[in-house]
């Protein structure tokens, strides 16, 4: 039987769990991997993967570490939380607006001033 320990957890820890889940999601998306594929490789159900990526504080540390290890074995939780992971940086760069056309010479001169 599962025990609900959420009343014992301060609100700030719930926020941290959500942030960790969001970073894990971003890492997976940055690597362009499907959630079901990562879950299967980690030996977890897709439902557990969904809860990990939502930041459910009821997931065990082992489940989270297995999931992250399958995504990127060399990435530490510290680096993941800091955003110092190339896949996260690449994902952020892909989401930046792209120029539709090249800047004209006049526009380039304006930028130099």
Secondary structure, DSSP 8 states (H G I E B T S, - for coil): -----GGGS-HHHHHHHHHHHHHHHHHHHHTT--HHHHHHHHT--HHHHHHHHHT-TTS-HHHHHHHHHHH-TT--HHHHHHT--HHHHHHHHHHS---SS---HHHHHHHH-
